[in-house]
Amino acid sequence: MDRVATCLWFSTDVEEAVRFYGTVFPDLRVEDVSRNPDGSALVVEFELRGQRYLALSGGPQYRLSPAVSIYVPCADQAEVDRLWAALTDGGTELRCGWLTDAYGLTWQVVPEELPRLLTDPDPAKAERAQEALRPMQKIDIAVIRDAVASV
């Protein structure tokens, strides 16, 4: 490996987690699997949307936390809805488009349009977008658009 990659420490079976991510993101590509002497996976190297990751089966000493999350820009609400449904299955919905999946990994599932609405040059519009976003778990971009349009 000659590029920088993010290493994700899992306490559970990393092969199972990466297989699950492959069902959610069909473009996920497993690059390599390093195995323990008992045949279980120690490290799974994979690429998702051009980003390299190492999934390490490190045991319970450390836990994944929302301090590190994977940001996924989505083309439209349908993609947000699909990813949200898949990734929250067995996981936890957080606020403002954040969620933690069943394996403990935190994701930000965000419509591509959202950052532009939140930073609109008109401060009143930006504030309305931020106000509309705050109570949301899964982001509904139409609600935020409507809030900005009402200014």
MARFI-931622 format. One line per 10 residues: number of its first residue (from 1); their letters; for each residue x, z, y of N, C-alpha, C. Coordinates in Angstrom, 3 decimals. Layout:
N
NUM	a	X Z Y X Z Y X Z Y | ... $
//
This chain:
151
1	mdrvatclwf	0.864 0.000 -1.176 0.000 0.000 0.000 0.903 0.000 1.228 | 0.677 -0.942 2.107 1.523 -1.041 3.294 0.776 -0.790 4.589 | -0.479 -0.383 4.491 -1.263 -0.083 5.690 -1.690 1.374 5.683 | -2.032 1.846 6.838 -2.562 3.209 6.954 -3.934 3.244 6.289 | -4.221 4.338 5.604 -5.520 4.519 4.963 -5.968 5.961 5.176 | -7.253 6.167 5.190 -7.824 7.499 5.283 -7.970 8.055 3.873 | -7.477 9.279 3.662 -7.614 9.942 2.370 -8.773 10.931 2.463 | -9.706 10.795 1.559 -10.882 11.652 1.513 -10.774 12.571 0.295 | -10.766 13.876 0.506 -10.595 14.859 -0.553 -11.968 15.249 -1.093 | -12.223 14.890 -2.334 -13.482 15.232 -2.995 -13.220 16.322 -4.028 $
11	stdveeavrf	-14.189 17.201 -4.207 -14.069 18.201 -5.266 -14.772 17.710 -6.532 | -15.495 16.617 -6.421 -16.248 16.069 -7.553 -15.581 14.795 -8.066 | -16.199 14.184 -9.031 -15.698 12.960 -9.650 -15.649 11.819 -8.633 | -14.440 11.416 -8.266 -14.299 10.380 -7.234 -14.763 9.020 -7.721 | -14.613 8.735 -8.996 -15.090 7.443 -9.498 -16.599 7.326 -9.339 | -17.305 8.390 -9.633 -18.761 8.392 -9.472 -19.133 8.170 -8.006 | -18.459 8.865 -7.107 -18.743 8.720 -5.680 -18.483 7.291 -5.218 | -17.345 6.733 -5.582 -17.010 5.371 -5.138 -17.960 4.355 -5.760 | -18.352 4.554 -7.017 -19.354 3.653 -7.619 -20.652 3.701 -6.815 | -21.068 4.910 -6.430 -22.278 5.042 -5.612 -22.120 4.289 -4.292 $
21	ygtvfpdlrv	-20.985 4.480 -3.611 -20.768 3.789 -2.344 -20.803 2.276 -2.536 | -20.345 1.809 -3.692 -20.402 0.381 -3.993 -21.818 -0.146 -4.140 | -22.761 0.714 -4.531 -24.159 0.276 -4.597 -24.783 0.218 -3.211 | -24.292 1.069 -2.315 -24.816 1.109 -0.945 -24.208 -0.007 -0.101 | -22.919 -0.255 -0.313 -22.180 -1.270 0.435 -21.650 -2.305 -0.558 | -22.386 -3.406 -0.764 -21.969 -4.395 -1.764 -20.588 -5.004 -1.506 | -20.093 -4.911 -0.271 -18.773 -5.484 0.031 -17.633 -4.506 -0.265 | -17.931 -3.302 -0.755 -16.882 -2.352 -1.115 -16.082 -2.937 -2.279 | -14.766 -2.822 -2.171 -13.877 -3.367 -3.192 -12.911 -2.281 -3.661 | -12.938 -1.975 -4.952 -11.976 -1.023 -5.516 -10.658 -1.756 -5.710 $
31	edvsrnpdgs	-9.591 -1.190 -5.152 -8.260 -1.800 -5.221 -7.462 -1.271 -6.409 | -7.563 0.047 -6.680 -6.767 0.639 -7.744 -7.355 1.994 -8.110 | -7.136 2.395 -9.352 -7.531 3.724 -9.813 -6.322 4.343 -10.499 | -5.886 5.495 -10.005 -4.812 6.266 -10.637 -5.466 7.368 -11.443 | -5.030 7.520 -12.690 -5.708 8.445 -13.594 -4.839 9.653 -13.962 | -5.513 10.754 -14.213 -4.882 11.948 -14.762 -4.590 11.708 -16.248 | -3.755 12.544 -16.849 -3.480 12.389 -18.284 -4.734 12.420 -19.162 | -5.788 13.119 -18.731 -7.020 13.176 -19.528 -7.909 11.943 -19.330 | -7.471 11.002 -18.491 -8.226 9.769 -18.267 -9.150 9.809 -17.071 | -9.377 10.972 -16.509 -10.234 11.060 -15.320 -9.495 10.499 -14.108 $
41	alvvefelrg	-10.246 10.040 -13.156 -9.641 9.448 -11.953 -9.072 10.536 -11.060 | -7.842 10.343 -10.620 -7.222 11.226 -9.637 -7.410 10.646 -8.241 | -7.106 9.337 -8.098 -7.237 8.652 -6.814 -7.875 7.286 -7.044 | -8.880 6.983 -6.235 -9.469 5.652 -6.222 -9.175 5.055 -4.852 | -8.442 3.959 -4.840 -8.169 3.238 -3.597 -9.249 2.174 -3.452 | -9.892 2.155 -2.271 -10.931 1.151 -2.057 -10.915 0.681 -0.616 | -11.560 -0.465 -0.410 -11.682 -1.031 0.925 -13.161 -1.213 1.227 | -13.540 -0.798 2.407 -14.929 -0.928 2.856 -14.921 -1.513 4.254 | -15.512 -2.682 4.402 -15.594 -3.376 5.684 -14.231 -3.463 6.375 | -13.207 -3.789 5.580 -11.875 -3.998 6.119 -11.046 -2.737 6.298 $
51	qrylalsggp	-11.624 -1.572 6.057 -10.913 -0.295 6.198 -10.511 0.217 4.823 | -9.273 0.672 4.701 -8.766 1.204 3.435 -9.021 2.716 3.352 | -9.366 3.167 2.148 -9.598 4.580 1.887 -8.963 4.960 0.556 | -8.583 6.219 0.460 -8.185 6.822 -0.807 -9.187 7.936 -1.070 | -9.821 7.900 -2.225 -10.706 8.984 -2.632 -9.938 9.822 -3.634 | -9.612 11.041 -3.266 -8.799 11.936 -4.077 -9.684 12.977 -4.746 | -9.542 13.116 -6.054 -10.236 14.169 -6.776 -9.344 15.401 -6.731 | -9.442 16.140 -5.641 -8.506 17.221 -5.373 -8.946 18.593 -5.809 | -10.196 18.736 -6.213 -10.685 20.055 -6.610 -11.327 20.801 -5.461 | -11.736 22.027 -5.709 -12.544 22.777 -4.745 -11.778 23.462 -3.617 $
61	qyrlspavsi	-10.443 23.328 -3.563 -9.679 24.051 -2.539 -10.082 23.666 -1.121 | -10.371 22.400 -0.908 -10.772 21.912 0.416 -12.100 21.191 0.279 | -12.828 21.150 1.380 -14.133 20.480 1.386 -14.171 19.463 2.519 | -14.858 18.391 2.262 -15.132 17.443 3.334 -16.030 18.138 4.357 | -15.932 17.723 5.629 -16.791 18.307 6.656 -17.145 17.235 7.684 | -18.143 17.496 8.508 -18.498 16.539 9.557 -17.410 16.344 10.612 | -16.334 17.128 10.531 -15.232 16.923 11.468 -14.611 15.541 11.287 | -14.786 14.954 10.110 -14.363 13.575 9.837 -15.578 12.854 9.281 | -15.915 11.723 9.868 -17.064 10.959 9.412 -16.722 9.475 9.422 | -17.498 8.718 8.667 -17.341 7.269 8.647 -18.438 6.686 9.531 $
71	yvpcadqaev	-18.019 5.959 10.554 -18.925 5.346 11.531 -19.298 3.963 11.018 | -20.598 3.716 10.868 -21.081 2.434 10.361 -21.994 1.799 11.403 | -21.494 0.809 12.165 -22.368 0.099 13.098 -23.303 -0.831 12.321 | -24.573 -0.793 12.670 -25.589 -1.570 11.958 -26.163 -2.652 12.871 | -26.385 -3.817 12.307 -26.868 -4.963 13.074 -28.289 -4.754 13.595 | -29.111 -4.040 12.836 -30.514 -3.895 13.232 -31.114 -2.643 12.585 | -32.373 -2.381 12.917 -33.050 -1.189 12.406 -33.215 -1.252 10.892 | -33.429 -2.436 10.350 -33.580 -2.564 8.899 -32.321 -2.091 8.172 | -31.151 -2.422 8.716 -29.904 -1.968 8.100 -29.757 -0.451 8.244 | -30.101 0.088 9.412 -30.083 1.546 9.601 -30.981 2.207 8.557 $
81	drlwaaltdg	-32.201 1.704 8.416 -33.171 2.301 7.497 -32.662 2.259 6.053 | -32.100 1.126 5.637 -31.614 0.967 4.265 -30.456 1.919 3.979 | -29.462 1.943 4.879 -28.311 2.808 4.672 -28.701 4.279 4.725 | -29.575 4.617 5.664 -30.018 6.006 5.801 -30.704 6.479 4.518 | -31.608 5.670 3.995 -32.327 6.041 2.774 -31.363 6.228 1.603 | -30.417 5.324 1.463 -29.478 5.402 0.345 -28.535 6.598 0.487 | -27.971 6.782 1.658 -26.951 7.813 1.841 -27.520 9.226 1.932 | -28.783 9.372 2.319 -29.371 10.719 2.379 -29.971 11.145 1.041 | -30.045 10.244 0.068 -30.580 10.595 -1.243 -29.675 11.668 -1.867 | -30.159 12.890 -1.923 -29.367 14.002 -2.422 -28.463 14.625 -1.369 $
91	gtelrcgwlt	-28.505 14.075 -0.160 -27.658 14.570 0.925 -28.465 15.315 1.967 | -27.911 15.389 3.166 -28.524 16.147 4.251 -28.569 15.314 5.519 | -29.734 15.245 6.141 -29.870 14.573 7.424 -29.344 15.508 8.510 | -28.501 14.977 9.353 -28.008 15.722 10.509 -28.654 15.115 11.752 | -28.109 15.319 12.916 -28.705 14.807 14.149 -27.980 13.564 14.642 | -28.704 12.785 15.445 -28.142 11.663 16.202 -27.463 10.616 15.315 | -28.063 10.337 14.161 -27.537 9.299 13.289 -26.484 9.765 12.312 | -26.227 11.051 12.256 -25.233 11.594 11.330 -25.948 12.102 10.076 | -25.275 12.001 8.943 -25.793 12.522 7.687 -24.616 12.880 6.788 | -24.862 13.766 5.860 -23.871 14.089 4.837 -24.467 13.695 3.501 $
101	daygltwqvv	-23.732 12.867 2.744 -24.263 12.365 1.477 -24.130 13.415 0.369 | -24.597 13.073 -0.806 -24.603 13.994 -1.941 -23.203 14.410 -2.369 | -22.180 13.657 -1.982 -20.800 13.972 -2.356 -20.064 14.747 -1.266 | -20.756 15.021 -0.155 -20.168 15.816 0.919 -19.528 15.011 2.034 | -19.563 13.686 1.940 -18.962 12.838 2.967 -19.975 12.599 4.092 | -19.521 12.726 5.327 -20.395 12.549 6.481 -20.266 11.133 7.022 | -21.398 10.565 7.381 -21.502 9.196 7.890 -22.244 9.217 9.214 | -21.919 8.271 10.067 -22.689 7.990 11.276 -23.286 6.602 11.089 | -24.594 6.529 10.995 -25.303 5.263 10.780 -25.957 4.914 12.109 | -25.354 3.944 12.815 -25.668 3.731 14.224 -25.949 2.255 14.515 $
111	peelprlltd	-27.072 1.954 15.165 -27.308 0.574 15.583 -26.211 0.124 16.562 | -25.720 -1.088 16.389 -24.662 -1.607 17.267 -25.025 -1.509 18.737 | -26.300 -1.584 19.042 -26.802 -1.578 20.418 -26.714 -0.195 21.083 | -26.651 0.859 20.294 -26.757 2.215 20.850 -25.690 2.564 21.891 | -24.403 2.336 21.649 -23.411 2.727 22.663 -23.665 2.083 24.031 | -24.127 0.838 24.032 -24.422 0.161 25.300 -25.568 0.853 26.028 | -26.595 1.256 25.301 -27.731 1.940 25.928 -27.329 3.319 26.454 | -26.482 4.017 25.725 -26.063 5.364 26.127 -25.133 5.369 27.329 | -24.511 4.226 27.592 -23.557 4.137 28.703 -23.997 3.099 29.730 | -25.280 2.886 29.845 -25.811 1.930 30.822 -25.257 2.257 32.201 $
121	pdpakaeraq	-24.887 1.240 32.988 -24.373 1.501 34.338 -25.361 2.236 35.247 | -26.643 2.107 34.947 -27.654 2.840 35.696 -27.743 4.244 35.093 | -27.313 5.272 35.817 -27.291 6.634 35.257 -28.653 7.110 34.747 | -29.735 6.691 35.403 -31.066 7.112 34.962 -31.384 6.520 33.587 | -30.995 5.269 33.375 -31.230 4.642 32.070 -30.372 5.285 30.984 | -29.120 5.546 31.292 -28.232 6.196 30.321 -28.775 7.580 29.951 | -29.240 8.319 30.944 -29.795 9.653 30.694 -31.048 9.571 29.823 | -31.913 8.597 30.090 -33.136 8.427 29.284 -32.784 8.085 27.838 | -31.774 7.236 27.656 -31.335 6.886 26.300 -30.818 8.132 25.585 | -30.028 8.924 26.274 -29.478 10.140 25.676 -30.582 11.146 25.350 $
131	ealrpmqkid	-31.543 11.282 26.239 -32.673 12.191 25.997 -33.482 11.755 24.783 | -33.687 10.444 24.643 -34.454 9.930 23.508 -33.694 10.137 22.190 | -32.376 10.029 22.239 -31.558 10.177 21.038 -31.482 11.623 20.546 | -31.383 12.570 21.443 -31.089 13.973 21.089 -31.956 14.554 19.967 | -33.274 14.372 19.968 -34.065 15.008 18.900 -34.060 14.238 17.569 | -33.477 13.044 17.558 -33.540 12.201 16.361 -32.548 12.650 15.301 | -32.944 12.421 14.068 -31.996 12.470 12.958 -31.603 11.011 12.711 | -32.415 10.276 11.950 -32.172 8.839 11.814 -32.519 8.191 13.152 | -31.667 7.308 13.607 -31.877 6.677 14.911 -32.947 5.591 14.804 | -33.899 5.660 15.727 -34.924 4.630 15.875 -34.622 3.921 17.190 $
141	iavirdavas	-33.971 2.783 17.103 -33.496 2.090 18.300 -34.644 1.626 19.188 | -35.797 1.322 18.619 -36.939 0.884 19.432 -37.401 1.999 20.368 | -37.385 3.234 19.899 -37.775 4.371 20.735 -36.796 4.522 21.898 | -35.524 4.344 21.626 -34.518 4.472 22.690 -34.646 3.319 23.673 | -34.854 2.096 23.183 -35.082 0.947 24.059 -36.277 1.186 24.977 | -37.377 1.684 24.388 -38.594 1.951 25.174 -38.328 3.005 26.246 | -37.565 4.028 25.920 -37.247 5.084 26.888 -36.455 4.503 28.068 | -35.512 3.633 27.768 -34.704 3.018 28.825 -35.554 2.070 29.662 | -36.442 1.332 29.019 -37.298 0.374 29.737 -38.282 1.075 30.676 | -38.579 2.348 30.393 -39.559 3.062 31.208 -38.979 3.572 32.532 $
151	v	-37.684 3.387 32.725 -37.037 3.873 33.964 -37.294 2.892 35.082 $
//
